[in-house]
């Protein structure tokens, strides 16, 4: 990408899209196409076609998606499948139709089988059953990966896909019903502290392990791939290390300085037992994460909950 290239970031107000925008601005890029969901409904085929026809972007970061945690994924199953399929189909197809030079599609580590061998290599895709609670979302993301792969094969496009691990950072979602585990825990412990509650309830057993990546690191990895990578193989992006939900809760309790007790609700689902990504491919391309988990969480907590 040249500094003058016209870059469309789909989902620029979200956590991933806003991180990409921040990173590219720091690199000196200035020519951005930015449309909120209110300004451009990406599920509407006609409107997306008109947008690409009039604007003709050179590069596309497809970060727009309907997203949520276990509860949201399991509750809005049809909506998650339909909206994500529509967003992906419209943006990817119009990128082909209007000769976009390169597109980067954001999938998710939930595309891998529930019991995939750890750490999960890119080759594990479609080798086993998905985790039931997020199956609709995962199926949509798998379809997006395969759409990119097969547009490359049939039409000679340069569309690449990435599988980020669990993300956190600025512009995260802190809704207790629809958010992911890390922001939900931050909010729970913070509110318990300021309201002098003696206990905090955390879902599940605490046994599952998760890998967490700061979204600013994802933006740096995305830039690396947009500049240097053009193969059909989707690329894992993560840290290569994970932490149990129990230890994550204890870490957040320490960062928030909450003095009460953690109560584990074993009636709530754990989800996939472990999702540690094999990041040897992205590391071989010259990228490695830089933000350690405790430092990243402290920064997020300070900026979100302590600054007025």
N, C-alpha and C positions, 0 to 999 in steps of 0.2 A: 504494500500500500504506500503510495506517495502521499506527502503531507497535504496535497491539494485534492486527493481522491474524495469522491462523494460517498459517504459512509452512512448506511441506514442501520440504526440500532433498534430493532423491534423489541419493545419492552424496556425502554430507557428509564422509566420511572421505578422499575423493580430493583431488587437487590443486585442481581447480576448485571442487568443493563446499565444501571447507574454507575457500577464499578468500572465497566468497560469505558463508559463515557469519561469518567474521571481520569482513567489511565491514558486514554488516547489524547485528551487535552494536555496532560502533562508531557506527552511525547511531541506536542506541537501540531496535532491535527485540529482542523478548524471547520471543515466542510461536512456538517452533520445533517442528516434527515431525521427529525425527531417528531413523532406523532403519538399523543396519548391514546389510550383505548377509547376515550370519548371522541377524539378527533378522527380516529380510523379504527373501525371494527374489523379486526383481522379474521374473524370468522365469516365475514361477508365477501364472497368471491368477487363480485362486481366491483366493490369499493377498493379491494386490494389490487385488482387488475388496473383500475383507473389510476391509482396511486403510482404504480410502477411505470405505467405508460407516460405519465406526466413528469415524474421525478427522475427516472432512470438512474438508480444508484449504481455505483461501481462495485461496492462491497457491502455485504449484509452480515450482521450478527443477529441470529435468530434466538433471542433470549426471552421472547414473550411466551407465556404459558399460563395455564390454570394450575396452580400449585397449592399444596397444603401438607399437613402432617398425617399421621395414621388415621385420626378421627375424620378429617376432611376427606381423605382419599376413600375411606370406607363408606362414608355417608353420601357423597355426591358422585357416585360411581359412573352413572351415565353421563353426567355433565362433564366430568373430567375426561372421559374418553372422547366424547363428541367435540368439545371445544378445542382440545389439544390437536385432534386430527384435523379439524378445519383450519386452525391457525397454521399448522405445519404445511398442509397441502397447498394452501393459498400462497404463502410466502415462498416456499420452495419452487412451486411451479412457475410463479411469476418471475422469480429470479432466473429461471431457465429461459422463459419466454422473452425476457428483456435483456438477456445476455449479460447478467451480473458476472463480474470477473471471478469472484470467489464468495462463498457463503460458509459461515460457521454455524452449525446447529448444536444447541445444547440439549443433550439427552439427560440421563440420570443414572446413578449407580443402581437404582431399583430395577433396572432392566434385566439384571442378572438373576439366575435361578436362586431360589431361597436357600438351598443347601450347596451352593457352589463351593468348590475347593478354595481355601484361603492361602495367600491373598489371591484376589480374583483377577485372572488374566483376561485380556480383551477377547480371547478365543472362547470364553465360557458362555458368550451370548447364544441363546436358544438351545442350550444343552440340558435344560431341566425346567421344572415347574416354577412359576413365579410365586412370590409371597402374596397370599390371597387378598390382604387388605388393600394393597396398592396395585393390584393386577390391571385395572383399567388404565391407570396413568402409565404404567410400565408398557402396556401394549401400544398405547399411542406413541410413546417415545421410541419404541422399537420400530414402529412403522416409519417414523421420521428418519431414523438411521438408514433404513432400507430404501427409503425414497431418495435420499442423498446418494447412496451407493449406486442405485440403479439408474438415476439420471446421469451420473458420471459415466456409467457403462454404455448407456444407450445414446446419450446426447453429447458426451464429451465435456460435461460440466466439471467445475472444480469446487465441489461441495464437500466439506469435511464435517465430521461429528465428534463431539467430545462427551465423556461421561464424568462429570464432576462428582466427587464424594459429597457428603453432607456439608452444606455451606452455612456460614454465619458472617455477620458484619453489618455495616451501615444499611439502613432501609430494609431491615429484616421485618418479618411479620410477628407481632407479639400477642396476637389474639389467642387466648388460652384454648379455644376449641379447634382452631384451624392452623395453628403454627407448628413448627418442628420442635424437637425436644429442647435444643439449647436455648433459643429465645423464650420458650415457655417456662423453662426452669429459672432463667434470669428474672422474669417478671414475677413468678411465684415467690421466690426467695426475697426479692426486693419488697413486694407488697406485704409479705409476712413480717419482715423487719419493721417497716414503718407503721404497721398496724399492731405491732407487739403480739403477734400470734405465736403460740407455743409449739405448733407443729406445721409442717409442710407436707402435703400428700404428693407423692410421685407415682406415676403409673408404672405397672409391671413389677417385675422382680428385681430389676437393676442388673441382671446378669448379662443381657446382650451387650455387645461391643459395637462402637461406632467410631468412624474416622471423621474428623472435622477439618475443614479448610477455610481460611479467611477468604472472603470474596475478592479482596484486592490481589491475593495470590492467584486466584482464578483468572483475573483480568490480565495479569502478566503472562500467564501460561497461554491464554487465548491469543494474545498479541504474537507470542513466539510462534504458535502454530499457523496463524494467519500469514505470517511472513515466510515460514520455512517448511510447511508440511502440506502434502497434496496427495496422500494415499487414501484408499477406500477404508482402511482399517480405522475404526473409531478409537479414540485415544482416552485412556483413563487419566483423570487429573485429581491428585490427592497428595497426602503427606507420606503415605506408606506406614503410618503408625495409627493405632486406635486406642480407645479408652472405654472401660465399661460404663454403663449408664450410672451405676452406683458411684463410681469414682468421679464421674462428671458432676453428679449432684453434690458430692462432698467438695469438689473444687469450686463450684459456683457458690456454695454455702460459705466457703472461706473468703472468696472474693467479695461477696456482698456483706460479709461480717454478720451473718445471721447466727443467733445463739440457740435457736430452738432445735427441735427433733425432726428427723425425716421419717415419715410413715409411708411404707410401700403398699400400694393397692394392687394386690396380686390378681384381682378380678379383671383388670385392664390388660389388653394385649401387649405382648413384648415386641411383636413384629419379627423380622428376620434376626436369627441369633447373632450373626456377625456379617459385616460388609466392609472388609478391608480390601482396598484396591491394590493390585500390582501396578506400580508406577514406573517400572523399569523403562518402558517405551518413552514416556515423556521426559524422564531423566536423561535418556540417551540423546534426546534432541536439544539438550542444553538448558532445561528448566528444572528447578527444584524449589520447593516452598521456602519461604523466608520468615513467616510470622508464626512463632510458637503459640500453642493453644492458650496457655495461661495469660500470656501477654496480650493476645488478641481479645480474649474475653474481658480482661480488665479494661482495655480501651473501649470496647463496645459498651460495657456497663457504665463507665464514666460518662461517655458521650450521650448515651440514651437516657440514663436515669438520674445522674447527679448534676449535669450541667443544666442551668436554667436559661 
